[in-house]
Amino acid sequence: MKGLFKVGDKKTHKKVVETVDLATFGDGILHPVCSTFVLAREIEWASRLFVLEMIEDDEEGIGTKLEINHLSPALVAEELVLEARIKSIAAHEIICNIDVTVDGRFIAKGVTGQKILKKTKIEDLISNIKNYGRKEE
């Protein structure tokens, strides 16, 4: 893991709300506003921007935490501005606070966690889950 960043460093990600981002369930559009689900994806991406620069070739990031307080709706064609700020870096885990705004109006506040692990470690974790409960022959 490359030690490129420190507490307080910021990354910005922008996303224009599209029709496919609306709050939709099996029976159609629930509300004509950006869904919390989409906010979650974009919030995670904003913090991943740090991870992409921090990982070595044999490493990858894996999510450990996602908290969202959805404060206000965002409409189709509005641009979400997501600002990720590093809250802490310890034990190969980066915690970020995320503010989501549209024209200065708060849409959401969030917290993410991502751990940077060796790719082989992640593969082992997945393999162990796939084999969980199987009896050895």
ABEGO torsion letter per residue (X at the ends): XBBABBBGBBBBBBBBBBAAABBBBAAEBABBBBBAAAAAAAAAAAAAAAAAAABBAABBBBBABBBBBBABBBBBGBBBBBBBBBABBBGGBBBBBBBBBBGGBBABBBBBBBBBBBAAAAAAAAAAAAABGBBBX
